[in-house]
Amino acid sequence: MSLVNLAHCCSHLQNASLARLGLTSIPSTNLLHTLMLQLQRSGYITSVTIGGPTPPPPSSLNPILDPSDPSSQLSTSEPAITQANVSTRRLWVGLKYWNNEPVLQKMGMVSKPKRRIWMGFRDIEALAKGDRSGYVKGLRGIGESMYVTTDRGLMELRECAERKTGGMLLCRVNGI
């Protein structure tokens, strides 16, 4: 897991949302893909699409699929992932705005590449309640989230507190 790529992604998404971009791309890695799906589930971004170096068509960003209707299924024009084209794969992320303000206001790293922060479930419960644990500030704002990588996958901090599991703190996201 490369925290350097995650740090670049955090700053890129923050800058893209402040520049009012509707669609942006980041490198395609398993960690970034899982994090983007979590951000989409939390409501910070609108869509996540795996593609190539060119943007996907607008119809494939937010598809409305009916499983019973075969004509509504997506036809992928992208070639399969091979060793020759794996470096050109990109994640295309649709950014979300509310009342002309970006939903994703601020996104920053908690663990750094040279200082990884691991916490047990008691410390994570304290952070979810808003208390300080070590030198990490707890969640204070309404639209604030923190993401943790665990042995059960990548989860939001409150979900880790519910499941009583610990892990490495990755990033903090502030919304409106």
Disulfide bonds with the S-S distance in Angstrom:
none
